[in-house]
Amino acid sequence: MATAAKVIPIPVKHRSTRAYLTPEELLKVLKIARARSTRDWTMILLCYRHGLRASEVCGLRLGDVDVKAGSITIARLKGSMLTTQPLYAHRGQPLLDELAALKAWLKDRVADGSDYLFLSQKGGRMHRSAFFRAFQGLARAAGLSPAQSHPTASNIPSPLTSWRQT
């Protein structure tokens, strides 16, 4: 005689729909970022164009960027590979011009002995939480409000996808 197995229902987690920035919203944030801080403009732009996590953009080193060759080498986190990707000089929209942003940042960047590309205000490597706070401030200034709270977000898709225009 066969015994019937007891069926235990497994709860299904429903993913919430992701909010995201429209191209117009992203351009608003980039415009304010460029006016306030070349560093923040460049960081947000690189995250957007290359799909970087906050930790990945904060971990970039000067040697990872070759402006003359127009390339950036990215050490992906979470088990991904090391990649070299092209940098684009966007001719139609100056806010999306990676080469111009990087050249402007390298001109403004204060040499403090650190080989990190993006420095904190105190010098040395910028922490991902500082980047997240900077993005939040820029998003608010652009007229966006948080759709969800991500205080521990570790990558740029979280801040970029958790803000919607009010």
Secondary structure as the mmCIF struct_conf table of DSSP 4:
data_model
#
loop_
_struct_conf.conf_type_id
_struct_conf.id
_struct_conf.beg_label_comp_id
_struct_conf.beg_label_asym_id
_struct_conf.beg_label_seq_id
_struct_conf.end_label_comp_id
_struct_conf.end_label_asym_id
_struct_conf.end_label_seq_id
HELX_LH_PP_P HELX_LH_PP_P1 ALA A 2 VAL A 7
HELX_LH_PP_P HELX_LH_PP_P2 PRO A 9 ALA A 19
HELX_RH_AL_P HELX_RH_AL_P1 PRO A 23 ARG A 36
HELX_RH_AL_P HELX_RH_AL_P2 THR A 38 HIS A 50
TURN_TY1_P TURN_TY1_P1 GLY A 51 GLY A 51
HELX_RH_AL_P HELX_RH_AL_P3 ALA A 54 CYS A 58
TURN_TY1_P TURN_TY1_P2 GLY A 59 GLY A 59
STRN STRN1 ARG A 61 ARG A 61
HELX_RH_3T_P HELX_RH_3T_P1 LEU A 62 ASP A 64
STRN STRN2 VAL A 65 ASP A 66
TURN_TY1_P TURN_TY1_P3 VAL A 67 GLY A 70
STRN STRN3 SER A 71 ALA A 75
BEND BEND1 LEU A 77 LEU A 77
TURN_TY1_P TURN_TY1_P4 LYS A 78 GLY A 79
STRN STRN4 LEU A 82 PRO A 86
BEND BEND2 ARG A 91 GLY A 92
HELX_RH_3T_P HELX_RH_3T_P2 PRO A 94 LEU A 96
HELX_RH_AL_P HELX_RH_AL_P4 GLU A 98 ASP A 108
HELX_LH_PP_P HELX_LH_PP_P3 ARG A 109 ALA A 111
BEND BEND3 GLY A 113 GLY A 113
STRN STRN5 TYR A 116 TYR A 116
BEND BEND4 LEU A 117 PHE A 118
STRN STRN6 LEU A 119 LEU A 119
TURN_TY1_P TURN_TY1_P5 GLN A 121 LYS A 122
BEND BEND5 GLY A 123 GLY A 124
STRN STRN7 ARG A 125 ARG A 125
HELX_LH_PP_P HELX_LH_PP_P4 MET A 126 HIS A 127
HELX_RH_AL_P HELX_RH_AL_P5 ARG A 128 ALA A 141
TURN_TY1_P TURN_TY1_P6 ALA A 142 GLY A 143
STRN STRN8 LEU A 144 PRO A 146
BEND BEND6 ALA A 147 GLN A 148
TURN_TY1_P TURN_TY1_P7 PRO A 151 THR A 152
BEND BEND7 ASN A 155 ASN A 155
TURN_TY1_P TURN_TY1_P8 ILE A 156 ILE A 156
HELX_RH_AL_P HELX_RH_AL_P6 PRO A 157 THR A 161
BEND BEND8 SER A 162 SER A 162
STRN STRN9 TRP A 163 GLN A 165
#
